[in-house]
């Protein structure tokens, strides 16, 4: 059975979750976190979305856009 379609936010704000496969770490050190943030900021600039908050955990990320 297919999952139901996501409900579109009335505010346009979404909590996104990015996880590593099999709970493997996405970030091994602060350099990895810096590189990720550089790429996220570049995506924000080219994609034209607002990033309200973020939380980087070793094995997952919570961007609020």
C-alpha positions in Angstrom: 0.0 0.0 0.0 1.4 3.4 -1.0 1.7 6.1 1.7 -0.6 9.1 1.7 0.7 12.3 0.1 2.2 14.8 2.4 0.0 17.7 3.5 1.2 21.0 2.1 2.1 23.5 4.9 0.0 26.5 5.2 3.0 28.5 6.5 5.4 27.1 4.0 7.7 26.0 6.8 8.9 22.4 6.9 10.9 20.3 9.4 13.1 18.1 7.3 15.1 15.1 8.6 18.2 13.8 6.9 19.7 10.5 8.2 22.7 8.4 7.5 22.1 4.9 6.1 21.9 2.2 8.8 22.4 5.0 11.4 26.0 5.6 10.3 27.4 9.0 11.1 27.1 11.7 8.6 29.7 13.9 10.4 33.0 12.6 11.7 34.4 15.9 12.8 33.9 19.7 12.7 35.3 19.9 9.2 32.5 17.6 7.9 30.0 19.9 9.6 31.5 23.0 8.0 31.5 21.4 4.6 27.8 20.4 5.0 26.9 24.0 6.1 28.7 25.5 3.1 26.7 23.2 0.8 23.5 23.9 2.6 24.0 27.6 2.4 24.8 27.4 -1.3 21.7 25.4 -1.9 19.7 28.0 0.1 21.1 30.8 -2.1 20.5 29.0 -5.4 17.2 27.5 -4.3 15.8 30.7 -2.9 14.5 29.2 0.4 14.8 30.5 3.9 16.6 28.4 6.5 15.1 29.2 9.9 17.1 26.9 12.1 19.2 23.7 12.0 20.5 21.1 14.3 23.5 18.9 13.2 23.8 15.6 15.1 26.5 13.1 14.3 24.1 10.7 12.4 21.3 13.1 11.3 20.4 16.7 10.5 17.3 18.7 11.3 16.9 21.7 9.0 13.8 23.9 9.5 13.0 25.6 6.2 
